[in-house]
Amino acid sequence: MQERFRQAIRLASTTGLSRDEWLRIRGGGIGSSDAAVAIGLSPYKSPLTLWLEKTQRKDAEDLSDKDAVIWGTVLEPVLASVYAARTKRPVRRVNAVLQHPEHSFMLANLDRETRDPHDGPGVLEIKTAGYHSAPQWEDGIPIAYQCQVLHQLAVTGHAWADVAVLIGGQDFRIYRVQRDDNKIADLIEREADFWQHVTLDSQPDPDGSEDAARSLQWLFPQDSGQTLDLSESVEFNTLFAQLLSARQRKEADEAEEALIRQRIQSALGDATAALFQGGRITWKKTKDRLAPDLERLTQEHPEILQQYSKPVTGSRRFMVQIERSTT
């Protein structure tokens, strides 16, 4: 039975909820961890991949056995206790999937809820970050996590949230996020646009990321041999011209980079490194190593090569051919 959780609807209790059932419920909407992905602000995942998952074309990657996820789960209650001790604010679990009362596609699972004597109830989002991720936190909360928290504030109706993060195992920080209704309205609009792609089963445009490229390869692994005639399409002829222009710029940039690199290498000579006002460059010889001589192995012992060979699935190659004018 659905019941109100302040503004939010308590859609389902997570106490005793199986993983399969939780995934089924989560697949019916956009969770807070999906928010940045849905609006194209995740550095790791594209809207196209999320669409494949939400339309049940592709299973979401199971991250439960990843070290970062395991340690995040183990440390979550510890960090919640540290937060409570440092802020003197109570924290409590919210064992429920919450749903926005008006935008039913917006779902949220909170790490914890907390309360301030002056500001009232708030969201507590708990993060762990490795040492190499520390620079991402120097200017505040990374944008993807800002989207996650704004999504949670939208669902719950709370006025504020704290993000507690442990960086490198010993640097504990607390960042405050105040409710911003203009940003929330923009987030809701953009999430609604994505969710319309799900409900209408219409593929969103790729975003140029490597993740989107992998999803396109997954979605269309085989070619049919058919040739599409797009020569009369204004849209796609414009795109083709833009592709050619981008490739020309890339070739010019690569040639310029190679020239600059070689000039610096000439200045280095046999030196290992050079210092500059903005950083340093090294030019080191890698260690010698042994590499298999596959050509000789194929000639002298083809049976051994065959014994240790394995099939490799082919992938589609994107190649551009330019028609040269004969006049």
C-alpha positions in Angstrom: 0.0 0.0 0.0 1.3 3.5 -0.9 1.6 6.0 2.0 2.9 9.5 2.2 6.4 10.3 3.4 6.0 14.0 3.9 5.8 15.2 0.3 7.0 11.9 -1.2 5.0 8.7 -1.6 6.4 5.7 0.2 6.1 3.4 -2.8 7.6 0.2 -1.3 9.3 -0.9 1.8 12.9 -2.2 1.2 12.8 -4.3 4.4 13.1 -7.9 3.2 12.8 -6.8 -0.4 14.6 -9.1 -2.8 17.2 -7.7 -5.2 15.1 -8.8 -8.2 12.0 -7.0 -6.8 14.1 -3.9 -6.1 15.4 -3.9 -9.6 11.9 -4.3 -11.0 10.7 -1.3 -9.0 13.8 0.7 -9.9 13.3 -0.1 -13.6 9.9 1.7 -13.4 11.4 5.1 -13.0 14.5 7.3 -12.6 16.3 6.8 -9.4 18.5 9.4 -7.8 21.7 7.7 -9.0 20.2 7.7 -12.5 19.5 11.5 -12.5 22.8 12.7 -13.9 22.8 9.9 -16.5 19.3 10.7 -17.7 20.2 14.4 -18.4 23.6 13.7 -19.9 25.8 14.8 -17.0 27.4 11.5 -16.0 31.0 11.0 -16.9 30.6 7.2 -16.9 27.2 6.4 -18.5 25.2 7.8 -21.4 21.5 8.4 -21.6 21.4 5.8 -24.5 22.7 3.1 -22.2 20.2 4.0 -19.4 17.4 4.0 -22.0 18.4 0.4 -23.1 18.2 -0.6 -19.4 14.9 1.1 -18.7 13.2 -0.3 -21.8 14.5 -3.8 -20.7 16.6 -4.2 -23.8 19.7 -4.7 -21.8 20.4 -5.6 -18.2 22.1 -3.0 -16.0 25.7 -3.9 -15.1 25.9 -5.6 -11.8 28.4 -3.5 -9.7 27.8 -5.2 -6.4 31.1 -7.1 -6.6 33.2 -4.0 -7.4 35.6 -3.0 -4.6 34.4 0.6 -4.5 30.8 -0.5 -4.1 31.7 -3.1 -1.5 33.7 -0.7 0.6 31.0 2.0 0.2 28.4 -0.4 1.6 30.6 -1.5 4.5 31.5 2.1 5.4 28.1 3.7 5.0 26.9 3.0 8.6 30.3 4.0 10.0 30.2 7.3 8.2 26.6 7.9 9.2 27.8 7.5 12.8 30.7 9.9 12.3 28.4 12.4 10.7 26.0 12.2 13.7 28.8 12.6 16.2 30.4 15.6 14.4 27.2 17.5 13.7 25.2 16.4 16.8 22.3 15.7 14.4 20.2 12.5 14.6 20.3 10.2 11.5 17.9 7.4 10.6 17.4 4.9 7.9 14.5 5.3 5.5 13.8 1.7 4.5 11.6 2.6 1.5 11.6 3.4 -2.2 10.2 7.0 -2.3 8.2 8.4 -5.3 7.5 12.0 -6.3 3.8 12.8 -5.7 3.3 14.4 -9.1 6.1 13.0 -11.3 5.7 9.3 -10.7 8.8 8.4 -12.7 11.0 10.1 -10.1 12.1 7.6 -7.4 14.6 7.8 -4.6 16.3 5.6 -2.1 17.9 7.7 0.7 21.1 6.7 2.5 19.8 8.4 5.6 17.5 11.2 6.7 18.7 13.7 9.3 17.2 16.6 11.1 18.5 20.1 12.0 16.8 21.9 15.0 16.5 25.1 12.9 16.3 23.8 9.3 14.1 20.8 9.8 14.5 17.4 8.1 17.1 16.9 5.5 18.7 14.3 3.3 22.1 12.7 4.2 23.9 11.3 1.2 27.1 9.3 2.1 30.0 8.8 -0.3 33.4 7.2 -0.3 36.1 8.4 -2.8 39.5 7.0 -3.5 42.7 9.1 -3.3 42.8 9.6 -7.0 39.2 11.0 -6.9 40.2 13.8 -4.4 40.7 16.5 -7.1 37.0 16.1 -8.2 35.9 17.3 -4.7 38.2 20.3 -4.4 35.7 22.7 -6.0 32.7 21.2 -4.1 30.4 18.3 -4.9 31.0 16.7 -8.3 28.2 17.6 -10.8 26.8 14.1 -11.0 26.3 13.9 -7.2 24.7 17.4 -7.2 22.1 16.0 -9.6 21.6 13.0 -7.4 21.0 15.2 -4.3 18.7 17.7 -6.2 16.7 14.7 -7.4 16.3 13.5 -3.8 15.2 17.0 -2.6 12.7 17.1 -5.4 11.2 13.7 -4.4 11.2 14.3 -0.6 10.4 18.0 -0.6 13.1 18.6 1.9 14.9 22.0 2.0 18.4 20.9 2.4 20.8 17.9 2.1 24.3 17.1 3.4 26.8 15.1 1.4 29.3 13.4 3.7 32.3 12.0 1.9 35.4 10.1 3.0 38.2 10.8 0.7 41.3 8.5 0.6 40.2 6.7 3.7 40.9 9.6 6.2 39.7 12.9 4.8 36.1 13.3 6.0 34.2 16.2 4.6 30.6 17.5 4.8 29.1 19.6 2.0 25.7 21.4 2.4 23.2 21.6 -0.5 20.3 24.0 -0.2 17.1 23.4 -2.1 17.0 25.4 -5.3 13.6 25.3 -6.9 14.8 26.7 -10.2 17.4 24.0 -10.6 14.9 21.4 -9.5 12.4 22.5 -12.0 15.0 22.3 -14.8 16.1 18.8 -13.5 12.5 17.6 -13.6 11.9 18.9 -17.1 15.0 17.3 -18.4 14.3 14.0 -16.6 10.7 14.1 -18.0 12.2 14.5 -21.5 14.3 11.4 -21.0 11.4 9.4 -19.5 9.3 10.2 -22.5 11.8 8.4 -24.7 11.2 5.4 -22.4 7.4 5.5 -22.4 7.3 6.1 -26.2 10.1 3.6 -26.8 12.0 6.1 -28.9 15.8 5.9 -28.9 17.5 9.1 -27.5 20.3 10.6 -29.5 23.8 9.4 -28.6 26.0 11.9 -26.8 29.4 11.3 -28.3 30.8 9.4 -25.3 32.6 6.1 -25.4 29.8 4.6 -23.4 27.3 5.6 -26.1 29.6 4.1 -28.8 29.6 0.8 -26.9 25.9 0.9 -26.6 25.4 1.5 -30.4 27.7 -1.5 -31.1 25.6 -3.6 -28.7 22.4 -2.4 -30.1 23.4 -2.9 -33.8 26.1 -5.6 -33.7 25.5 -6.8 -37.3 25.2 -5.1 -40.6 22.6 -6.2 -43.1 24.5 -5.4 -46.3 21.8 -2.8 -47.2 22.8 0.6 -48.4 20.7 3.6 -47.3 20.4 6.5 -49.8 20.6 9.6 -47.8 21.8 11.8 -50.6 18.6 13.8 -50.6 18.4 14.3 -46.9 19.4 17.8 -45.9 19.8 16.8 -42.2 22.2 13.9 -42.9 24.1 15.6 -45.7 24.8 18.4 -43.2 26.0 15.9 -40.6 28.2 14.3 -43.2 29.8 17.7 -44.1 30.3 18.4 -40.4 32.0 15.0 -40.0 34.4 15.7 -42.8 35.1 19.2 -41.3 35.7 17.7 -37.8 38.1 15.1 -39.3 40.0 17.8 -41.1 40.4 19.8 -38.0 41.5 16.7 -36.0 44.1 15.9 -38.6 45.4 19.5 -38.5 45.5 19.5 -34.7 47.3 16.1 -34.6 49.9 17.4 -37.1 50.4 20.5 -35.0 50.7 18.5 -31.8 53.3 16.2 -33.5 55.4 19.2 -34.6 55.4 20.7 -31.2 56.2 17.4 -29.5 59.1 16.8 -31.8 60.5 20.3 -31.2 60.4 19.6 -27.5 62.0 16.2 -28.0 64.8 17.8 -29.9 65.4 20.2 -27.0 65.4 17.3 -24.6 67.9 15.3 -26.5 69.0 12.5 -24.1 67.6 14.3 -21.0 65.0 12.4 -19.1 62.7 15.3 -18.2 62.1 19.0 -18.7 60.4 21.5 -16.3 58.1 24.3 -17.4 56.1 26.9 -15.6 52.9 24.9 -15.9 54.3 21.4 -15.4 56.9 18.9 -16.6 57.5 16.5 -19.5 59.3 13.2 -19.3 60.8 11.2 -22.2 61.8 7.8 -20.9 62.8 4.6 -22.5 60.6 1.7 -21.4 62.1 -1.5 -20.2 63.0 -4.1 -22.8 60.7 -7.1 -23.0 60.1 -10.3 -24.8 57.3 -10.4 -27.3 56.0 -13.6 -29.1 57.1 -13.8 -32.7 53.7 -14.8 -34.1 54.8 -14.8 -37.7 57.6 -17.3 -37.0 55.4 -19.4 -34.7 52.8 -19.6 -37.5 55.4 -20.8 -40.0 57.2 -23.3 -37.8 54.5 -24.5 -35.4 51.1 -23.7 -36.7 49.6 -26.5 -34.6 50.6 -24.8 -31.4 49.1 -21.5 -32.5 45.9 -23.2 -33.4 45.8 -25.0 -30.0 46.0 -21.7 -28.1 43.8 -19.6 -30.4 40.3 -18.5 -29.4 37.5 -17.0 -31.4 37.1 -13.2 -31.2 33.8 -11.6 -32.0 34.1 -9.0 -34.8 32.8 -5.5 -34.4 31.5 -3.0 -36.9 34.0 -0.5 -38.3 32.9 3.0 -39.2 34.7 4.1 -42.3 34.4 7.3 -44.4 34.9 7.4 -48.2 35.0 10.7 -50.0 33.9 11.0 -53.6 36.6 12.9 -55.5 35.6 15.2 -58.3 36.8 14.1 -61.7 36.6 17.6 -63.2 
